[in-house]
Amino acid sequence: MDIYLVGGAVRDQLLGYPYSEKDWVVVGASPQAMSELGFTPVGKDFPVFLHPETKEEYALARTERKTGRGYAGFHFDCASDISLEDDLRRRDLTINAIAQTDTGQLVDPYGGAHDIENRVLRHVSEAFSEDPVRILRVARFAARYHHMGFTVAAQTMQLMTEMVETGEADHLVAERVWKEMSRALTEKNPEVFIQTLKDCGALAKTMPEIEALFGVPQPAKHHPEIDTGLHTLMVLHQACRLSDSPTVRFAALMHDLGKALTPEQDWPRHHGHEKTGLKPIQSLCQRLAVPNDYRDLALLTCEFHTHAHRAQELKPATIFKLFKRLDAQRRPERFEQFLLACEADAKGRTGFEQCEYPQATFLQGALDACNSVNPKDLLAAGFSGAQLGQQLERQRIAAIAEYKHNVSTTNELSRKS
């Protein structure tokens, strides 16, 4: 048998990009031979084995034949006479269809190294169109390598568009959409993932709630970029500048879904979009089986991001209610994530990318003031039961009011000086 390093490890070595996993392909072997060498079988659809020591994945060289719609509609052939070139031909992109021998020599029958040099994401063969998940993978690779200058080849984008038009993309299953999307949210430019899906028509099939934002206008005074879809991509980009958290990034992506539901006669204003956006977020999260922590932060950001923007205008009692709705005292980490998503929204506008966001500092200070009121002190003063809760709320609102007054006084003195 012959063993080759394949896929991402070879690609990222050539790119000088960090990688952690190694995948191997074995040519000229059988499942029985692998087992006799101590490899542990793990593959369900086709023979994949774990190395007895490194636990890295070793897959038998294979070809595939389309037998039905979607990701699962394939029959795999793993006969020992399958060649390396046959195996590489079934892969999605040329940059992923490069193998390396144990001496470091490249086996590159489909020009992947050339496409790496020219920063192009190109499909290996027409077999690409048989698996709709490859649309998502191309979009994710576009997001990963955008900062290195990679673009999707025109022929590949055309093929992806045809897959959408012929209905192949209709067979994408929710778990695969979320798997690729959640991975894209950890890349350097996840907004490119969304844009790529839009460009080929797949966004309307996978996340119509986001697709619906494009073409919806906003007031030019506050949103010089006008288009809500463009604003959403800009907000996602700003979220990546502010935080590595995919949860924050997802909340930034979801925050304005309600604007797609504004009646056209009310454009470009979007009164009440904070509330109307909750239902499409819930729908998208339920359909894609989005984890609860992603969903919850997205819902809170959607409903209360304009509260954060107007934080210094709010009454102390309103600020206290905001903290209660956000569960800010018990969930300070999530409260910080909320503020980051709100800041991304403020900066995700043409000409506002470098603006300050003092609202975050103000709200954090107000929360600190609220937390400075100790229930133990009230217990010691003789309060209990319902009276304790009422007095605690009154004193916390008073602490926020005092903090707000001090901030206003300081700001006024700064202006005068």
N, C-alpha and C positions, 0 to 999 in steps of 0.2 A: 504494500500500500504506500501511497504518497500523501504527505500531509502539508497543507499550505495555510498560512495566515491569510485571512480574507476580511473584506468589509471595512468597518469603521476604523479599526486599528491601522490598516494600511493607508487608508485615506487621510487620517489625521496625522500620521507620521509624515506624509508628503506635504501636508499643510503646515506642519509645525504647530498643530493644535492639540491641546491636552486631551488625553483619553485614558480610560481606566480599565476597559474590558477588552479581551481578545477573543475572537471567534476563529475557529479553524474548520477547514473542509478536508475530508478524507476521501481520496480517490482510490478505487480498486479494492475496497473492503466490503465486508458483509456485516450485518448485525451480530451474527454469531462470532465472527472474528473479533469484533470490538469487545464483546462480552468476555471472551476468552483472555483478552489483554487486561481485563480488570475495569473497563469503562462501565459506567452505570447508565442505562437507558432512561431518558426522561421525556423524549418526544412523543406527542400524541398523534400528530398528523403524519410525521415522517421521522425516521431514526435520527435522534440527537442524543449524544452521550456526554457525560461528565467525566473529565480526566480523573483518574483515581487519586492524584496528588494535588494538582492545581485547581481542580473543580471547574476549569474552563470548559466551554461548550465545543464539542467536536461533532459536526454534522456530516453524514454521508453525502457525497456528491449526488445531486438529484436533478431531474427534470420534472416538469409539471404539465398537465393537460387540463384545459378548461372543461368542466362538466356541468356547471350551473352558474347562476348569478352570484355576485358578491364575493366577499373575502374567503368564504369557506367552499366555494364551488370549484375545487381542484382535485385531481387525482395525481399523486406523486409516484414517480418511478425512481427507485434508489438502487438499481442494479449495479453490480460491480464494474460493468463496462461503461458507465457514464463518465464522460471525460470532464476535465476541469473547465474547458471552454463551454461545454454544454451547461454546466452548473452556473457559471458566471453569466451566461446569456439570459437566465431567468430572472436576474436581479433587476432592481428598479432603475437605478441611475448608473451611468458609466463610472462615476467616481466611487461607487460602491462595488464595482465589478472588477476590482484589481486584486490579484493574489500575490503572495510573496513566498519564496522558497526559504528553506532554513538557512541558506547562504546569503539571503538578502536580495536575490534576483526577483524582479517584478515579472509577473505574467499578466499582460494587459491587452487582451485581444480586441477590446472595444474602445480604446482610446481614452480611458479614464484619466490617465496622467496628463494628457494633452488638455482635457477639459478642466482639470485642476489648475493647470498653468494659466488657462484663459478664463478661469472663474465662471464656468458654465455648468448649470444643472441640466443634464440631457438624459433622456431615456435610452436604455440599451437597445430595445427592440419593440416591435409592435405588440409583443406580449404584455407590455406595460398596461395596455388598456383593459386587460382582463381582471385587474384587481383594483377596485375603487379606493382601497386604503392608500394606494400609492399617491393619490392626489393629496391626501393629508400629509404624507411623508415628504413630498416635494415642498409643500408649503412650510413644513417645519424646518427642513434643511435651508430653505430660503431665509427663514428667520434666524437660524443659527449662524449662517455664513454671510449675511448681508453686510456686516461691518468689514468683511474682507473683500467685498466687491462682487460677490456672486450674484448672478441673475439666472432666471429660468429661460432655457432656450426657447425660441419662438415655436419650433416644431413640437416641443414638449407641452408648451402652454396650449397649443392648438389641439393636441391629442387629449389633454385634460378637459378642454372645453367640449370636445366631441363626446367624451365619456359622460359628461353631465347631460348633454343634449339627447343622447341615446338612452338615458335612464340607468346607466350602470351605477352612477353615484347614488341613485335612490336606494341601493342595497347596502349602503354604509350602516353598520350597526352602532348604536349609541355608545357602547363601551369603547369601541375603537376611536370614535370621534373624540370622546373625553380623554382617552389615553394620549392621543397625539396632541390635543389642545393643551392638556396639563403639562406635557413636556415642552411644548412651544412657549408656555408662559415662563419657563425657566431660562429661555434663550435670551440673547442680547437684544433682539429686536422682534418681540412677539407681534407687534403691529404688522410686520411683513407677512406673518402667517395669515392674519385676517385679510390683508390686501390681496395676497395671492389667491386665496379661496374666492374672493370676490371677483377677481379678474377672470377666472375660469368658470364662474357661475355656481361654484360649489357652496358658497356661503349661504345662498338662498335655500339650499337643500339641507344644510347641516345646522345653521343658526340663523333662521329667517328673522329672528328678533333683532339681530345686529344688522342684517342686510337692509331691513326696513328703515334704518336711520339715514341711509345715504339718499340725498336729494331733499331732505327736510331742512328748511332754512331756519336760522336763528337771527336775532337782532344784531346787525353789523356793529353797533356801538360796543357791545360786550363780546361779540364773537366775530372778529374781522374775517375769520376763515369761512363764515356763513354756514357751510354744510355741517349738519350734525354728525354724519358718519365720519367726515374728516376730523372733526373735533374729537370724536371718540378715539380715533387712532392716535391723535396727538396726546390725549390724556394717558393712554396706555404707554406711549413712549416716555412721557414724563414720570409715570409711575416706576418705570424701569430705572430711571435716573435716581429716583429717591429711595428705592427699596428693591432688595433681591427676593422679597416674599411673593410667591405666585398668588397667594391669597389676596394681597393688596392689589396686584396687577389685575386679577379677575374682577375685583370690586370696581376698579377704575374702568374696565371695559363695560361693565354692566350699568354704570351709574345713571345714564341718560336714556334708557330704553323707553321710558314713558313718552319721550318727545315724538316717537314714531306714531303714537296714538292721538296726538293733538289734531283736532279737525282742521282741514286746510284753511277754512275761512278765518281761523285764529292765528295762522302763521304771520310773522315769525315768532310770535310770543308763545310761551308754553306754560301757562298758569296751571299748577297742579300736577306737573309731570312727575314730581317726586312720589306722589301716591299712585298714579296710573302706571308707573314703571314697576311696581311690585309684582303685579300679576305675570308679565312676561318673564321676569327673572325667575319666578317660581316655576313657570312652565318650562323654561329652558333647563333649569337645574333638575327638575323631575325627569325630563326626557333623557338627559345625558347622564343621569345618576351622579350629579356633582356632589362631592362631599359636603357635609353640613357646615363645616367651618367656612368654606368658600361661599356657600349660599347665604349664611347668616350675615357675614360682613358685607356682601354685596347688597342685601336687602337694607341693612342699616345705612350704608353709604348712599343708596338711592333715595331713601326717605328723608335723610337728614343732612345731605351735603350742603343745601342752601342755608340751613341753620348755622352750619359751621362758617360759611362765607359771611353771614351777618352777625357773627358771634358778639361783637362789641355793641351791637344795636339791641340785643335781646335783653329782656328784663331778667333780673336775678332768678325769679321763680321759674321762668322759661328755661334758663340755663340748667337749673336744678332738675327740671323735668327731662331735659335732654340727657343729662347724666343717668337718670333712672332708666330711660328707654334704651340707652346704650349699655346699661349695666357697667358703667365706667369704673365704679369703685371696686367691684369684684373682678372685673376683667380689664385691668389697666393695659395689658399688652394689646388686646383687641382695640381698645380706645386709641392707642398710638397708631395702629394700623388704619383705623378710620380717619384720623387726622392726615396721614400720609396720602390716602386716596383722595381726600378733599383738596389737599395741596396740589396733587397732580391735576385735578380738574381745573383749579385756578390757573395753573401754568400751561395747560394744554390748549392754548389759544394763540393765534398768530400775533406776535408782538409782546406777549405776556410771559414768554418762556423763562425769563430771568427775574420775574417779579417776586417781591417778598410776600410771605404769607404769615403776617403777625397773628392771624386768627388762631393758628395752632398753639403758639406760645401763650396767648391769652386764655384759651380754653384749658390748657394744661395747668396754668396758674390758678384758674378758677376751681379746677378739680382739687388741686392741692389745698386750697383754702377750705373747700367743702370737707375734705378729709381731716382737716385740723380740728374739727369739732369731734370730741371724744365722747362716745356714749357712756363710758364709765364715769365721767364727771357728772353727767346728768343723773345717773343711778345714785351716785353719792349724794346728790342734791335732793333725792327723794322721789324722783320721777319714776313711774313704772307703767307697764301696760300701754294702753292707747295714748295716754298722756306723754309717755316717754317718746313714742314715735312722732307725735305732733310737735313736741318741743325740739326734738332732734332735727326735724325738717325745718322748723322756723329758724333755728340757730345756723343751720347750714346755708339756708338762703341768705341770712344776714351776713354770714362770712363771705359769701359770693358778692353780695352788694358792697361790702367794705372793700373787697379786693378790686371790684370794678371801679369804685370811686377813686381808689389810690392810683389805678392805672390811668384813669382819665385826667387826674390831677398832674401826674407825671408827664403825660403827653402834652398837656396844655403848657406846662412850664418849659418843655423842650421846644415847642413852637415859638414861644415868646423869646426864648434865648437865642 
